[in-house]
Structures are given as C-alpha cells and as structure tokens.
Amino acid sequence: MRRGGLLHAELNRVIAAMGHTDTLVIADVGLPVPPGVPCIDLAVLPGTPSFSVVFEAIFAELAVERATFASEIHERNSALVALAARLTKEGVAVDDVAHEDFKRATARAVAVVRTGETSAYANVILHAGVTF
C-alpha cells in the first residue's frame, strides 16, 4: 500500500507505463470518450470528484511537458484559463485548439480520466515529458 500521493491503482499503472509524448486526458463528465480509448471513470456525483482535485493528483505524479486545452475556455472557464497561466509560469508549454479538434485529439490518448466536473470545457490533454 502506498503511503500517500495518488492511491488509485489503475491511474498509477497508466502513468507508470507512459512514455515521452504519450497523452493522458483529464475530462469533465460530458466529454465523449473515443472508441478504443480506455476510460478511468472516477465520476461519483455531479462535481465529485472535481477536475481540480484529479488534475493536482495526476500532475504531482506525471512529468508533463505540454498541456492542451480547448480554446473555448477563454470565454467559458476562467478556472482553466488560470490553470493554463500557472502551467506556463511553471515551464509547461500550453496550447489550445478548437473543442472539435480537442475531441479528435483524445483518440490518441493512452486513457481518459473522467471526473465528475460539470463546468464548461473542463478538459485537458497532458503530454508526457521525461524526467532526465
């Protein structure tokens, strides 16, 4: 048993198996999961667990070199705009694409982690970096 940090066994396995440039999606409750992409469904109730709680737990474990958001966050989700700014300050490259392009890009992910988040466009694609 782990002493702390990310406790979810399946999430730990996915993160440990990721290689450089592999992608992992953290999604709100409404983002469609493409056929063939594993879904780690954490949603329990609307809002539980929140995007931010799941993001912070995963971000603490995964070496991230880039994050991709839907460009619609700029009009509809100030919390994700703030997260993108924070990541940029921390040296993570940040880009955004139209939501339809974002959804197409999720088809290449190693997994989609579904949260209970119900705010608009609360999704991110994390691109794995390296630790050396």
Secondary structure, 3 states (H helix, E strand, C coil): CCCCCCCCHHHHHHHHHCCCCCEEEEECCCCCCCCCCCEEECCCECCECCHHHHHHHHHCCCCEEEEEEECCHHHHCHHHHHHHHHHHHCCCEEEEECHHHHHHHHHHCCEEEECCCCCCCCCEEEEECCCC
